[in-house]
């Protein structure tokens, strides 16, 4: 009986430590650098980019991460982390199973872009909401395509266009 209590207490301590470490980035960076959105509220889409110069950029979504990457082409990314849609845990964005599209509107974009740590979770999401599994590179391409679609009407009215 005593041994069971000790095991349960240790399990509870380890669980609390794991949950605490998962949200350390949110405590340290509560708002998106670009739009100011609450990164805890959008923990399922948040990102954290680390550059080799030591700077860290917290965002609410891959859309805002795309803005940062576009503004800093001279910087080398050392880590790109994203919140797992199912668990909110940060994971390597390049290793994630990304779902592009579907009927669930994205964060800061119309087309959804969701990251999952497991293929099973991504497939379950697709069965419910649609979309397709793709790579991080393809999702980043979609980020810039979506930005262009938003800006195209503005650019077409630009007086400097022929």
C-alpha positions as CSV (number, residue, x, y, z in Angstrom):
1,X,0.0,0.0,0.0
2,X,2.8,2.4,1.0
3,X,4.7,1.6,-2.2
4,X,1.6,2.3,-4.3
5,X,1.2,5.8,-2.7
6,X,4.8,6.6,-3.3
7,X,4.5,5.6,-6.9
8,X,1.4,7.6,-7.4
9,X,3.0,10.7,-5.7
10,X,6.0,10.4,-7.9
11,X,3.9,10.0,-11.0
12,X,1.9,13.1,-10.1
13,X,5.1,15.1,-9.6
14,X,6.5,14.0,-12.9
15,X,3.2,14.8,-14.7
16,X,3.2,18.3,-13.1
17,X,6.8,18.8,-14.2
18,X,6.0,17.7,-17.7
19,X,3.0,20.1,-18.0
20,X,5.1,22.9,-16.5
21,X,7.9,22.5,-19.0
22,X,5.4,22.3,-21.9
23,X,4.1,25.8,-21.2
24,X,7.4,27.4,-20.3
25,X,7.5,29.1,-23.7
26,X,4.0,30.5,-23.1
27,X,5.0,31.9,-19.7
28,X,8.1,33.4,-21.2
29,X,6.5,34.7,-24.3
30,X,2.7,35.2,-23.7
31,X,2.0,37.2,-26.9
32,X,2.7,36.8,-30.5
33,X,5.5,39.2,-31.6
34,X,3.5,40.3,-34.7
35,X,-0.2,40.4,-33.9
36,X,-0.2,40.3,-30.1
37,X,-2.5,37.3,-29.9
38,X,-2.5,35.2,-26.8
39,X,-0.1,32.3,-27.3
40,X,-1.7,30.3,-24.5
41,X,-5.2,30.6,-26.1
42,X,-3.6,29.5,-29.5
43,X,-1.3,26.9,-27.9
44,X,-2.4,24.4,-30.6
45,X,-1.0,26.6,-33.4
46,X,1.7,28.6,-31.7
47,X,5.3,28.5,-32.9
48,X,8.7,29.4,-31.5
49,X,11.6,30.0,-33.9
50,X,15.2,30.1,-32.7
51,X,17.9,31.6,-34.8
52,X,21.6,30.7,-34.6
53,X,22.3,34.3,-33.4
54,X,20.4,33.4,-30.2
55,X,17.2,35.3,-30.9
56,X,13.9,33.7,-30.2
57,X,10.7,34.7,-31.9
58,X,7.3,33.7,-30.4
59,X,4.3,33.6,-32.7
60,X,0.7,32.5,-32.5
61,X,0.7,30.7,-35.8
62,X,2.7,29.6,-38.9
63,X,1.3,32.7,-40.6
64,X,3.1,35.1,-38.2
65,X,6.2,32.8,-38.4
66,X,6.1,33.3,-42.1
67,X,6.1,37.1,-41.6
68,X,9.2,36.8,-39.4
69,X,11.0,34.5,-41.9
70,X,10.3,36.9,-44.7
71,X,11.6,39.8,-42.7
72,X,14.8,38.0,-41.7
73,X,16.1,36.1,-44.7
74,X,19.7,36.8,-43.6
75,X,19.2,34.8,-40.4
76,X,19.7,31.0,-40.0
77,X,17.0,29.1,-38.2
78,X,18.4,26.7,-35.7
79,X,15.0,25.4,-34.4
80,X,11.4,25.8,-35.5
81,X,8.9,24.5,-33.0
82,X,5.1,24.2,-33.3
83,X,2.3,23.4,-31.0
84,X,0.8,20.0,-31.6
85,X,-2.9,20.5,-32.4
86,X,-3.9,17.6,-30.3
87,X,-1.7,18.0,-27.2
88,X,-0.4,21.6,-27.4
89,X,3.1,20.2,-26.8
90,X,5.9,21.9,-28.8
91,X,7.4,19.7,-31.4
92,X,9.9,20.0,-34.3
93,X,8.0,21.7,-37.1
94,X,10.0,19.9,-39.8
95,X,9.2,16.5,-38.3
96,X,5.5,17.2,-37.6
97,X,2.7,15.7,-39.7
98,X,1.1,18.8,-41.2
99,X,-2.5,19.0,-42.3
100,X,-3.2,21.6,-45.0
101,X,-6.8,22.7,-45.7
102,X,-10.1,21.3,-44.6
103,X,-13.1,23.0,-43.2
104,X,-11.5,24.4,-40.0
105,X,-10.4,28.0,-40.6
106,X,-6.7,28.6,-39.8
107,X,-5.2,31.0,-37.3
108,X,-4.4,34.3,-39.0
109,X,-5.4,32.7,-42.3
110,X,-8.4,31.2,-44.0
111,X,-6.7,28.0,-45.1
112,X,-6.0,25.8,-42.1
113,X,-2.4,24.6,-41.4
114,X,-2.2,22.3,-38.4
115,X,0.7,20.3,-37.0
116,X,0.5,16.9,-35.3
117,X,3.1,14.8,-33.5
118,X,1.6,11.6,-34.8
119,X,0.3,10.5,-38.2
120,X,-2.7,8.8,-36.4
121,X,-3.8,12.2,-34.9
122,X,-3.4,13.9,-38.3
123,X,-5.5,11.2,-40.0
124,X,-8.2,11.4,-37.4
125,X,-8.3,15.2,-37.9
126,X,-8.6,14.7,-41.7
127,X,-11.5,12.3,-41.2
128,X,-13.4,14.9,-39.2
129,X,-12.4,18.1,-41.0
130,X,-10.8,17.2,-44.3
131,X,-7.4,18.4,-45.6
132,X,-4.3,16.5,-46.6
133,X,-1.1,15.5,-44.9
134,X,1.9,17.4,-46.2
135,X,5.4,18.5,-45.3
136,X,6.6,21.6,-43.4
137,X,8.1,23.0,-46.7
138,X,4.7,22.6,-48.5
139,X,2.9,24.3,-45.6
140,X,5.4,27.2,-45.6
141,X,4.8,27.6,-49.4
142,X,1.1,27.7,-48.7
143,X,1.7,30.4,-46.0
144,X,3.2,32.7,-48.6
145,X,0.6,31.8,-51.3
146,X,-2.1,32.7,-48.8
147,X,-0.4,36.0,-48.0
148,X,-0.2,36.8,-51.7
149,X,-4.0,36.1,-52.1
150,X,-4.7,38.5,-49.3
151,X,-2.4,41.2,-50.7
152,X,-3.2,40.8,-54.4
153,X,-6.3,43.1,-54.5
154,X,-4.3,45.8,-52.7
155,X,-1.3,45.4,-55.1
156,X,-3.6,45.5,-58.2
157,X,-4.8,48.9,-57.1
158,X,-1.3,50.2,-56.5
159,X,-0.7,53.3,-58.7
160,X,2.8,52.1,-59.7
161,X,1.5,49.0,-61.4
162,X,1.4,49.3,-65.2
